[in-house]
Amino acid sequence: MEGAEKQDHRSHKATKAGRGAKEKKKDKKAKKEKSRVEKHNPRAFSVSNIVRTQRTIQRNLDRGQRKEYVPLNDRRSEVDAPPSVIVVMGPPKVGKSTLIRSMVKMYCNHNLSSVTGPVTVVTGKNKRVTFFECPNDTAAMLDLAKVADLVLLMVDAKYGFEMETFEFLNMLQTHGFPKVMGVFTHLDQFKTMKNLRKTKKLLKHRFWTEIYDGAKMFYFSGCVNGKYLKNEVKQLTLFVSRVKYRPLVWRNTHPYLVVDRHEDLTHPNLLADNPSCERSIAFYGYVRGTHFRKGTKVHLIGVGDYDIQEIDVMDDPCPLPDHEKKRQTLNKKEALLYAPLSNVGAVSFDK
């Protein structure tokens, strides 16, 4: 522009001179000729505090070692594995039958009128579970502690822990201690939320002291139409369907059979002549552990040792869904339920 004053522009920065520029030029030339030697400064990558770093590394190694365990081979086959045994244990009037009825309703949409004996349900495309309601009896608690894969320990949150709960935990410790999860009921009886939160915290710490820190717990607030709330039951059923069981050593090396039902095969004429004659009884159930052999002695709990006269493979009363049909989900119509003592399934039991 004419008449305007000439504007002074700032000059560009001069090229760096001196030792740094010479070194840079030399390094650039060596890099171009591929004769550059990489320099390693050991102090550039060292730790600032040696003692603290040593303690951190040692702590991480100790934590990793505590998580290590000896892997055990599970003798149960992946294809036709017997149903996992889930024992529902708790003091009287805590809601054991209600819990089993609610879970059966969630899994297979069937309303159980009464819970008697084992209840087997298909829970997925390749998994089944058998529910047992543990009565308030020492002998029954001892028997179920021997065969349980998972224990649902029910506690009345309003009343607190009772003596039966601690007795059953001691029995579980004697027989290998399977997985244990807590189910707290009657939470709807608390008047204020502050009291509810305080009680939950106390029960959680007491439960973790008895089992282990971080043991899984579920809270059931109330009942609708004789069953627990659908959302709360769904959380429990999802966890039960996905849980993995660590095989216990004694069960993994010995065959045992949990009897679903039994029949007296003794001829009626023999019973009419002599009511105290020797009887022939057939027991039906899934074989767990190793294989049974014909002719070996078996121990009937509370009765004694007997010889196996005959052993046969029967059709599965509660088979898994057909794998030939390629489906992603389990259809509700194909979900099966087998409870012979509750008169549900292919076989009914006359008392």
Buried (B, 14 or more C-beta within 10 A) or exposed (E): EEEEEEEEEEEEEEEEEEEEEEEEEEEEEEEEEEEEEEEEEEEEEEEEEEEEEEEEEEEEEEEEEEEEEEEEEEBBEEEEBBBBBBBBBBBEEBBBBBBBBBBBBBBBEBEBEEBBBBBBBBBBBBBBBBBBBBEBEEEBBBBBBBBBBBBBBBBBBEEEBBEBBEEBBEBBEEBBBBBBBBBBBBBEEBEEEEEBEEBBEEBBEBBBEBBEEEBBBBBBBEBEEEBBBEEBBEEBBEEBEEBEBBBBEEBBEEBBBBEBBEEEEEEEEEEEEEEEEEEEEEBBBBBBBEEEEEEEEBEEEEEEEEEEEEBEEEEBBBEBBEEEEEEEEBEEEBBBBBBBBBBBBEBEBEE
